[in-house]
Amino acid sequence: MAKKVGLSLLLALATALTLVGCSSPSDQESSSTELTIYSGRSEEFIAPFLAQWEQESGVKLNIRYADSAELAAQIREEGSNSPADIFLAQDAGSLGAVAREGLFTALPTSVGVKIASTYIAGDRSWIGITGRARVFAYNPELLTTLPQSITDLSKPVYTSQLGIAPTNASFQAFVTAMMNSKGEEFTQRWLESLVKNDVQIFPKNSAIVEAIDSGIISIGLVNHYYVWEVSQGLGREIKAKNGFFASGDLGNMINVSGAGILKSSSKYAAAENLINFLTSQEIQAKFVTQTLEYSLIANEKSPANLPTLSAIGAPTVDLDSLNNIQKTQELLIKVGLL
Amino acid sequence: MRETLQRENSTSRPLIGLSSIVLALTFIPLIYLVIRAAEKPGEQIIELLFRQRTLEIIATTAIILIAVVLINVLIGTLIATGIHFVRLPYAHLLIIPMILPLAIPSYVFTYTWLALIPRLSGILGAIFILVLTTLPYMMLSVVIALRRLDTGLIEVARTLGLSKVSILLRVIVPQIRGAISAGSLLSGLYVLSDFGAVSLLNVTTLTVSIQNLFKSTYDRSGAAIMALILVLASTVFITLESGLKRKQESESATRRSGTKHLRINNSSAKITLLVLVGLYTAIAVFVPVSVLLSRFFSNAVPINWGELLSAAISTVTIAASGAALALLFSLPLGALIAQGNNRFSIFAERAVLISHALPGVVVGLALVSLGSKLGPLYQSTALLAFAYAILFLAKAVAAMSNSLQLVSPAVKEAAATLGKDRAAIARTVTFPIAFPSIALGTLLVFLTAMKELPATLMLRPIGMETLATQVWSYAAVSKFNEAAPYALLLILIAAVPTFLLSLPREALDRTKSSVRDLQLGESR
């Protein structure tokens, strides 16, 4: 009896193994009606748009979701063997890192015609899809002294109260911008002053906002849409609000999510079509209302309850220059934030 | 008789060959780590190793490891001995709720407890969750050892008038020390490689740090260096454990098993036991399941049954393939280790354990890098199954070698003198005796693979989701309600092998004692 059960168990396992063996090659078959996307944008918020394009174009999408920096590293590792056709990143730094390795193809001017040129790489290796502002999220019940500048954050009033997400690509892009504009020494001193002020480290932006909501911390550096995202996820109002630093402060930096087409891809036409879809007037407007991100088309409406991009008081940052994320990461490791 | 033994020795050459191949495969991640780490300039390696943050991370990891193992040793041994000795109706069934939490992944424990205590975080939170997660390993290990207890010694101690407490400390504990140490090893290695719970609780252990560096940096040598520290830490831990085990083995060389049991029939012991079991069941089974159920029922978004079903099928298929591969790999290694005390088998045993302590992310990373050069294998389910096999090989090998050790050479020789050939001996003697334990080992790999997260996230084929990755990605965007159906189904499926694991292994024990009787007959 026990023997029979055992044999059938073994048989089942063997069958499973055979099935696995058979199923793998089909994943690799290339077909002109499939595109492979590496997406650093989280599935919940980009998937509906990609599904709509899939339906309209009839092209099947294979999508790998992960963190932007992780995917950038994976693309570098894969080199010309990469199965990806498009890299969709949550920040300009990850895009720049891939562009720097020469792994993107230059996009023709027929792609993303409506997008303002500030949000396109100088060599057209990538193109911005949505805009996002760096803000501080805070709990208005717990915090009354709001910071005017990022340098205020080392003050005693924020001791153990500030949350950051050093693994997050948007945070790293912000630090890279600081390195570019204020120099490595200044940046290192600023980071060290945060560490000294017992800055709280979180794995990602949404975790910062959740911690603000539950009162663990009272302020955190995040992108503008996380307060809304977390409130959506929890299905209730939360005790967190967005705040901006004084006009022109680096803390108000505007970054983009964007996309590039890999040189190793053989499906440029379909890939360009997808990018054109995401940068079309219709979809850009949908980003504003459905994911509360900024449209990159000039003079478009801003997301609900937020100032327009030009009214934020953002510093002038050349997104193209954010490509040296490796140096930023080395600094973050050095000061013990990674 | 000597001839038979020699024949066995000479046939172990192909065994060594096959074992070496399997070991070489399991060493792929480690070799990758070394190559990657070496890419960084020397002074940067030193800087990374000796920065304050690294020392803090090592200290955090050590504190959690020691605390969890100590609590497990105390509580696990206490409850397991209680279940074994205290006279309660259906006492043997009490083990089932104690083992059931094995079906719940550590990240699900964390989510559900975070729902109740949003401020749960830090080292204390991590110790709490990891004790919940790993206590069943200790319990399982000790309960099995208790079932094989040398009760003759207990009888002797009683006739000598020793109190129950001193019988426990002086007679029973020494006998189950091997099992306690094996349970400590399993739970300790789990703690070292856990990613889900600690990262959700915002505690940076070595594994979290590796994952952070991997996810957030473009240069992967930093992650490789931290991973090598982790490998070193597990090596130290394994060496300590095997030192303990060896000592225990030599002491119990003259073990004899009996059938009578010492029974405790004291009402305060009964109440204490019931309270402990009830408490653990409440916090490790009732709370997570009821939180998930309430999330499930308050979920306004309609469940996508197709997605749920396909995630479940992927989960079961890949975990089963991983378990089958691990079973296959464990055959030569288990046989080699069961054969005993030569240097290569000791090396093999430890080498397998070290690969067990590698975090999923490291194995995943190595296979991602190699995979891109493997053509059709890249991002295939086969590669993911292979990763599971490497990650959980230790469990399969332990089951395999233990069960093969149950089959004493004397029995095989007896069969040989009856004129049976090797194939017939394997079929009629070795297999029936060894099977139950091997099947349990395979189930354990299957169960663990189902819950695995980091390697699955990295290696799953594009577009494929498992129950674990769905729980993770919904919860990552705070959609706990939508994560609930996936978590519930994962627990439900995982409960099946867990239940099988917790069943009393009477069949196994019976064969074992009959083997032992034969052995004893032989030696007299």
HADDOCK unambig.tbl for C-alpha pairs under 7 A between the chains (distance, minus, plus):
assign (segid A and resid 13 and name CA) (segid B and resid 320 and name CA) 5.92 0.50 0.50
assign (segid A and resid 13 and name CA) (segid B and resid 321 and name CA) 6.33 0.50 0.50
assign (segid A and resid 13 and name CA) (segid B and resid 324 and name CA) 5.71 0.50 0.50
assign (segid A and resid 14 and name CA) (segid B and resid 324 and name CA) 6.95 0.50 0.50
assign (segid A and resid 16 and name CA) (segid B and resid 317 and name CA) 5.90 0.50 0.50
assign (segid A and resid 16 and name CA) (segid B and resid 320 and name CA) 6.63 0.50 0.50
assign (segid A and resid 16 and name CA) (segid B and resid 321 and name CA) 5.81 0.50 0.50
assign (segid A and resid 17 and name CA) (segid B and resid 321 and name CA) 4.85 0.50 0.50
assign (segid A and resid 20 and name CA) (segid B and resid 381 and name CA) 6.18 0.50 0.50
assign (segid A and resid 20 and name CA) (segid B and resid 382 and name CA) 5.94 0.50 0.50
assign (segid A and resid 21 and name CA) (segid B and resid 382 and name CA) 6.25 0.50 0.50
assign (segid A and resid 24 and name CA) (segid B and resid 380 and name CA) 5.06 0.50 0.50
assign (segid A and resid 24 and name CA) (segid B and resid 381 and name CA) 6.08 0.50 0.50
assign (segid A and resid 24 and name CA) (segid B and resid 382 and name CA) 6.77 0.50 0.50
assign (segid A and resid 25 and name CA) (segid B and resid 376 and name CA) 5.88 0.50 0.50
assign (segid A and resid 28 and name CA) (segid B and resid 376 and name CA) 6.14 0.50 0.50
assign (segid A and resid 62 and name CA) (segid B and resid 462 and name CA) 5.89 0.50 0.50
assign (segid A and resid 62 and name CA) (segid B and resid 463 and name CA) 5.49 0.50 0.50
assign (segid A and resid 63 and name CA) (segid B and resid 462 and name CA) 5.88 0.50 0.50
assign (segid A and resid 63 and name CA) (segid B and resid 463 and name CA) 5.53 0.50 0.50
assign (segid A and resid 64 and name CA) (segid B and resid 462 and name CA) 5.24 0.50 0.50
assign (segid A and resid 64 and name CA) (segid B and resid 463 and name CA) 6.30 0.50 0.50
assign (segid A and resid 67 and name CA) (segid B and resid 215 and name CA) 6.49 0.50 0.50
assign (segid A and resid 69 and name CA) (segid B and resid 215 and name CA) 6.17 0.50 0.50
assign (segid A and resid 69 and name CA) (segid B and resid 216 and name CA) 5.18 0.50 0.50
assign (segid A and resid 69 and name CA) (segid B and resid 217 and name CA) 6.14 0.50 0.50
assign (segid A and resid 69 and name CA) (segid B and resid 218 and name CA) 6.36 0.50 0.50
assign (segid A and resid 70 and name CA) (segid B and resid 214 and name CA) 6.71 0.50 0.50
assign (segid A and resid 70 and name CA) (segid B and resid 215 and name CA) 4.50 0.50 0.50
assign (segid A and resid 70 and name CA) (segid B and resid 216 and name CA) 5.99 0.50 0.50
assign (segid A and resid 70 and name CA) (segid B and resid 217 and name CA) 6.99 0.50 0.50
assign (segid A and resid 72 and name CA) (segid B and resid 218 and name CA) 6.95 0.50 0.50
assign (segid A and resid 73 and name CA) (segid B and resid 218 and name CA) 4.95 0.50 0.50
assign (segid A and resid 77 and name CA) (segid B and resid 369 and name CA) 6.28 0.50 0.50
assign (segid A and resid 78 and name CA) (segid B and resid 372 and name CA) 5.55 0.50 0.50
assign (segid A and resid 81 and name CA) (segid B and resid 372 and name CA) 6.48 0.50 0.50
assign (segid A and resid 167 and name CA) (segid B and resid 212 and name CA) 6.23 0.50 0.50
assign (segid A and resid 167 and name CA) (segid B and resid 216 and name CA) 4.84 0.50 0.50
assign (segid A and resid 168 and name CA) (segid B and resid 216 and name CA) 6.68 0.50 0.50
assign (segid A and resid 202 and name CA) (segid B and resid 202 and name CA) 6.37 0.50 0.50
assign (segid A and resid 214 and name CA) (segid B and resid 118 and name CA) 6.73 0.50 0.50
assign (segid A and resid 216 and name CA) (segid B and resid 119 and name CA) 6.79 0.50 0.50
assign (segid A and resid 230 and name CA) (segid B and resid 478 and name CA) 6.24 0.50 0.50
assign (segid A and resid 233 and name CA) (segid B and resid 477 and name CA) 6.42 0.50 0.50
assign (segid A and resid 233 and name CA) (segid B and resid 478 and name CA) 4.82 0.50 0.50
assign (segid A and resid 233 and name CA) (segid B and resid 479 and name CA) 4.69 0.50 0.50
assign (segid A and resid 234 and name CA) (segid B and resid 478 and name CA) 6.23 0.50 0.50
assign (segid A and resid 234 and name CA) (segid B and resid 479 and name CA) 6.54 0.50 0.50
assign (segid A and resid 326 and name CA) (segid B and resid 217 and name CA) 6.82 0.50 0.50
assign (segid A and resid 326 and name CA) (segid B and resid 218 and name CA) 5.95 0.50 0.50
assign (segid A and resid 326 and name CA) (segid B and resid 219 and name CA) 6.87 0.50 0.50
assign (segid A and resid 329 and name CA) (segid B and resid 217 and name CA) 6.15 0.50 0.50
assign (segid A and resid 336 and name CA) (segid B and resid 53 and name CA) 5.04 0.50 0.50
assign (segid A and resid 338 and name CA) (segid B and resid 212 and name CA) 6.87 0.50 0.50
assign (segid A and resid 338 and name CA) (segid B and resid 213 and name CA) 6.53 0.50 0.50
